Amino acid sequence: MLFPVALPATLAVAATAISLLLARPQSVRDLATMHAVGATGSFLRRFALIQAGVVLLSGVPLGMAAGLGLGFYQVAWNRRTGMGGAWLETVPLWGPQGAMVLAVVGAGLVTASIIGRPPKEFARRGLD
């Protein structure tokens, strides 16, 4: 029963984690520069969370719109072909979808707080 909800949520969190991991090498350089000019550790952690928030803010609404659009299309297709009985109307379940959005955003931010921690020791920044 939870598989249709858990799979997209897991994919969304994985996409956020992969995006942050791919940006990590450049992010460490930026964090080192910010640290060198006086940024505190808490500021650097907030910076990583804001980066994850931007990724989630752009991805979650697009994912919700794509999922709703594909759901409407599937119901329309099933209605046209007559598969699975009578398809009278499409009823989005806003409560579970809202809970899924909150779960994805929460898990994404927790993942970002783990991945986006500033390194304990900064290396000297080389020429880019």
N, C-alpha and C positions, 0 to 999 in steps of 0.2 A: 504494500500500500504506500509506503514512503519512498519507494524507489524512484517514481517519476519526479518527486520533489528533491530527493537527495542527489540524484545524478546531476541535474543542472546547477544545483547549489555547489556541489563539489567542483564542477568544471569552472564555475565563476571564481571560486577561491583559488583554484589552481592557476587560472589565467592571471589573477592579481599577483600571486606569488611569482609566477614566471616573469611577469613584467617587471617586478621589483628586482628579481635576481639578475635579469638582463641589464638593468640600469645600475646595478650595484657598483661595478668598477668606476664608472664616472661619478656616481654619487659619493663614493669614498673620497675621491679627489676634491669634490665640492665641499664635503664635510671638513676635510683637512684645511682647506682654504678658509672656511668660516671659523674653524677652531683657531687658526693662526691669527685671525683679526679680532678674536675675543668672544666668540660665541660659546655659550655654556652648553654643558651636556644635555640639559633639559630642552634647550632650544633646538639642538640637533635631533633629539628624539621627536619633538613636535614637527620638525621639518620633514622627517621620514613619514610620519603619520599623515601630514598634509599631502605629500606625494601620493600615498596610497588612496587618500580620499579623492584626489583628482581622478585617478584611474577608476575608482569605483563610481564616482559621480558621472563619468562618461560611459561606463560600461553597463551599469545596472539598468538605467532607463532604456537603453538600446536593447538590452537582453529581454526586458519585460515586453517591450513593443514587438520585438521579433517573435517571442513566444506566444503572445496574444494573437498576432497576425497569422502565425502558422496554425494555431488552434482554430481560429475562425475558418481558415482555408480547409483544414481537415474536416471540420463539421460540414462545411458547404459541399465538399467532395463526397463525403459519406451520404449526405442528403441527396445529392444528384445521382449517385450510383445505387442508392438503396442498400448499402452495406450496413449490417449491424442493426437493422430495424428502423424504426421511425426516428428521425432527428428533427425535432420540432423547433428547438431554439438553442442558441448558444448562451450559456450562463457562466460568466467568469466568477470564480470564487475569490473575492477580494480579500477575505480574511486570511486564508492560507497563503495567498500570493504576497500579502503584506508581511506575514510572518517569515516567508522565505526571503524577502528583500532584507528584512532586519537581520536574519541569520547570516546572510551572505555578507552584508556590510560589517556586522560584528566580527565574523570569522576573518574577513579580509583585513580589518584593522588590527586584530590580534596577530595575524600572520605578518602584517607590516611592522608591528612593534617588535617582533622577534627578528625578522630579516633586516629591518632598517636600523638596528642599533648601530651607533657609531663604534668604530673599532677602538680597542683599549689603547693602542698605540698607533699614532699616525706616522706613516712613512713620508719622507720628503717628496714633494710633488715634482715630478720630472717635466720636461717640456712635452707638450701635447703635439 
